Amino acid sequence: ACGIDPETAVVYLQSDLPEIPELYMLLNMHAYVGELEKVPTFKDKVRKQPNNVNAGLLTYPVLMTADVIIHRASRVPVGKDQEQHLEMARNFVNRFNHFYGVDYFPEPYPYNFGQELIKVPGLDGSGKMGKSEGNAIYLSDDPAVIRKKIMRAVTDTGPTEPNSPVSEPVNNLFTLLSLVANAERVDFYKAAYADCSIRYGDLKKELAEEVLHFVAPIQERIREIGADDAYIRKVLAEGAEKARLSSAKT
């Protein structure tokens, strides 16, 4: 619905490729507990859910590496938060190639169409929007849900004097607005913050409408594709067949 063409890109379910867990297991023989425990996302999850720290959580970077290198990929479209995971993937690749004296797996690098990796901030005032954080806007969310989520977004008590430093929660709203609106509107609210005239309710209302405008064509395609179960099954079946050829070769 966002523009990925199954005729050009291979779309498949991870579970349709048994070669992935097989490679994952083999790579785990070359991954060390110490390096996995140092991953910031792992440490963050441990803090948030101390009673559910399982081996799958610890070795997630290894599975991600298997997902990527099973097709010998070198460019990976990921957000800023996955940058370290790809750094680890390069370590695993180089370790594997060196250990067996081969030059088989290429080093994977993060990729997008801009100069910097994307990091979309969360509605709870934190630096990352994510499913597990519960602070996300989904592309398939009903308009009323989107408005409600944005109107509840965390802000601050407001600037108390001109040119006060912008707090992280408010700066996050500016960042979200910059992703869906023109720069003039972002500058308008930044200037209002600087002169202490900003009204967060107005900012949130405008942000909500801009988000709705942005996701409208995507949601239309979601409804079209979602209503065609036969098409979805066809795409996945053909994708699995193509992906198996690549993964089986590896």
C-alpha positions in Angstrom: 0.0 0.0 0.0 3.0 2.3 0.5 4.3 1.5 -3.0 6.2 -1.8 -2.9 5.4 -3.6 -6.1 5.4 -7.5 -5.7 6.3 -7.7 -9.4 9.6 -6.0 -8.7 10.2 -6.8 -5.0 10.0 -10.2 -3.5 7.4 -10.2 -0.7 7.3 -13.3 1.5 6.5 -14.5 5.0 9.6 -15.2 7.1 8.1 -18.5 8.3 7.9 -19.8 4.7 11.7 -20.0 4.6 13.0 -22.8 6.9 16.5 -21.8 5.7 16.2 -18.7 7.9 16.0 -20.5 11.3 18.7 -22.9 10.1 21.1 -20.1 9.3 20.1 -18.3 12.5 21.1 -21.4 14.5 24.5 -21.6 12.7 25.2 -17.9 13.2 24.4 -18.3 16.9 27.5 -20.5 17.2 29.5 -17.5 16.3 27.7 -14.9 18.4 28.9 -14.2 22.0 26.6 -13.6 25.0 28.7 -10.6 26.1 28.3 -8.7 22.9 24.6 -9.4 22.7 24.0 -8.3 26.2 25.5 -4.9 25.4 23.0 -4.0 22.7 21.1 -0.9 23.9 17.7 -2.1 22.6 18.2 -5.4 24.6 19.1 -3.5 27.8 16.2 -1.2 27.3 13.8 -4.1 26.9 15.3 -5.8 30.0 14.5 -2.6 32.0 10.9 -2.5 30.8 10.1 -6.2 31.0 12.5 -7.9 33.6 10.3 -10.9 33.9 10.4 -11.8 30.2 14.0 -11.8 29.2 14.3 -14.8 26.9 16.9 -16.2 24.6 15.0 -15.0 21.5 15.2 -11.4 22.8 18.9 -11.7 23.4 19.7 -13.2 20.0 17.4 -10.9 18.0 20.3 -9.3 16.2 21.5 -12.7 15.1 18.0 -13.4 13.6 18.0 -10.0 11.9 21.5 -10.9 10.4 20.1 -14.2 9.1 17.1 -12.4 7.5 19.5 -10.1 5.7 22.4 -12.3 4.6 20.2 -15.3 3.6 19.8 -13.4 0.4 23.4 -11.9 0.5 21.9 -8.4 0.8 24.3 -5.5 1.1 21.8 -2.5 1.5 19.1 -2.6 4.1 16.4 0.0 4.5 16.2 0.5 8.3 15.6 3.3 10.7 18.2 4.9 13.0 17.4 2.6 15.8 18.5 -0.4 13.8 21.9 1.0 13.0 23.8 -0.9 15.7 22.1 -4.1 14.7 23.5 -3.8 11.2 26.9 -3.0 12.7 26.6 -6.3 14.6 25.5 -8.0 11.4 28.7 -6.9 9.7 30.7 -8.3 12.7 28.9 -11.6 12.3 29.5 -11.7 8.6 33.2 -10.9 8.9 33.6 -13.4 11.7 31.9 -16.1 9.7 33.9 -15.4 6.5 37.2 -15.2 8.4 36.5 -18.4 10.4 35.8 -20.5 7.4 38.3 -18.8 5.1 35.6 -17.7 2.6 34.4 -14.4 1.1 30.8 -15.4 0.7 28.6 -13.0 2.7 28.9 -9.3 1.8 28.8 -6.7 4.5 25.3 -5.2 4.9 24.9 -1.4 5.3 21.8 0.7 6.2 20.2 2.5 3.3 17.6 5.1 2.4 17.1 7.9 0.0 18.3 10.7 2.2 21.5 11.6 3.9 20.5 10.4 7.4 18.7 7.4 8.7 15.1 8.1 9.7 14.0 8.2 13.4 10.3 9.0 13.9 9.6 10.1 17.5 6.9 8.7 19.7 3.7 10.3 20.9 4.7 9.7 24.5 7.5 12.3 24.3 10.2 9.7 23.7 12.7 9.5 20.9 11.2 6.5 19.0 7.8 5.6 17.7 7.3 1.9 17.9 4.8 -0.9 18.2 6.2 -2.4 21.4 6.4 1.1 23.0 2.6 1.7 22.4 3.3 5.2 21.2 2.7 4.8 17.5 0.3 6.0 14.8 -0.5 3.1 12.5 -1.0 3.7 8.8 -4.3 1.7 9.1 -5.6 3.6 12.1 -9.2 5.0 11.8 -9.2 8.8 11.4 -10.9 9.2 14.8 -8.2 7.0 16.4 -5.4 9.1 14.8 -7.0 12.3 16.0 -7.4 10.9 19.5 -3.8 9.6 19.7 -2.3 12.9 18.6 -4.5 15.0 20.8 -3.3 12.9 23.8 0.4 13.3 22.7 2.7 14.4 25.5 3.8 18.0 25.6 5.0 20.2 28.4 3.6 23.1 30.5 4.6 25.6 27.8 7.5 28.1 27.5 7.8 30.5 30.4 10.1 33.0 28.7 11.0 34.0 25.1 13.5 31.7 23.2 13.4 29.0 25.8 15.0 25.7 24.8 12.4 23.4 23.2 11.6 20.3 25.3 11.9 16.9 23.8 8.2 16.1 23.7 7.4 19.4 21.9 10.3 19.0 19.6 9.0 15.5 18.7 5.7 17.1 17.6 7.6 19.6 15.4 9.5 16.6 13.9 6.3 14.8 13.2 4.8 17.9 11.6 7.9 18.3 9.4 7.3 14.8 8.0 3.8 15.5 6.8 3.5 19.3 6.4 5.5 22.1 4.6 8.3 23.8 6.4 6.4 27.1 6.7 4.0 25.5 9.2 6.8 24.0 11.3 8.5 27.4 11.3 5.2 29.0 12.4 4.9 26.9 15.5 8.6 27.1 16.3 8.3 30.9 16.2 5.2 30.7 18.4 7.1 28.6 20.9 9.9 31.1 20.8 7.6 34.1 21.6 5.5 32.1 24.1 2.3 32.3 22.1 2.1 28.7 21.1 -1.2 26.8 21.7 -0.5 23.1 21.8 -4.2 22.3 21.0 -3.8 24.1 17.7 -0.5 22.4 16.9 -2.0 19.0 17.6 -5.2 19.6 15.5 -3.1 20.7 12.5 -0.7 17.8 12.9 -3.7 15.4 13.0 -5.2 16.8 9.8 -1.8 16.7 8.0 -1.3 13.1 9.1 -4.8 12.1 7.9 -4.1 13.8 4.5 -0.8 12.0 4.3 -2.2 8.5 5.0 -5.4 8.8 3.0 -4.1 7.4 -0.3 -2.2 4.7 1.6 -5.4 3.7 3.5 -7.3 3.5 0.3 -4.8 1.0 -1.1 -4.9 -0.9 2.2 -8.6 -1.3 1.8 -8.3 -2.4 -1.8 -5.5 -4.9 -1.2 -7.1 -6.2 2.1 -10.4 -6.9 0.3 -8.6 -9.2 -2.2 -7.6 -12.3 -0.3 -6.8 -14.3 -3.4 -4.4 -11.6 -4.6 -2.6 -11.6 -1.2 -2.3 -15.4 -1.2 -1.0 -15.3 -4.8 1.7 -12.6 -3.9 2.8 -14.6 -0.9 2.9 -17.9 -2.7 5.0 -16.5 -5.6 7.2 -14.5 -3.2 7.9 -17.6 -1.1 8.9 -19.5 -4.3 11.3 -16.8 -5.4 12.7 -16.3 -1.9 13.2 -20.1 -1.4 15.4 -20.2 -4.5 17.7 -17.5 -3.1 17.8 -18.8 0.5 18.2 -22.5 -0.5 21.2 -21.5 -2.7 22.8 -19.8 0.4 
